[in-house]
Amino acid sequence: MNPFNLQQMLGQAKEMQEQMQTKLAATVVEASSGGGAVTVKMNGKKELLKLTIDPAAVASLSGLNPDVEMLEDLITAAINEAGRRAEEILKQSMQGMLGGLNLPPGLF
């Protein structure tokens, strides 16, 4: 194989990777749990951008036996759902970019 072609291919791969990283950073997904008690926004790189807790959910913690564990579970569920949505966007983007390369199934 011609070394120039290999360098050119590596350069194209690096450029594609940079484009993908930029696209993922700009993509925002949102998920909520507890009927909207907790909402999170996450970018396509799975970085948490914003966490919103409904004041009513916080007010429920002011009693004698606050259910902090429930609020923690709602936060965890919202973050995990946003992560799944970000992962799905990543898979779709990768398939779109690599679809023409005829890679083996299950690679992405």
PyMOL commands that set and color helices and strands:
alter all, ss='L'
color gray80, all
select helices_A, chain A and resi 3-26+34-36+55-62+68-101
alter helices_A, ss='H'
color red, helices_A
select strands_A, chain A and resi 28-33+38-43+48-53
alter strands_A, ss='S'
color yellow, strands_A
deselect
rebuild
show_as cartoon
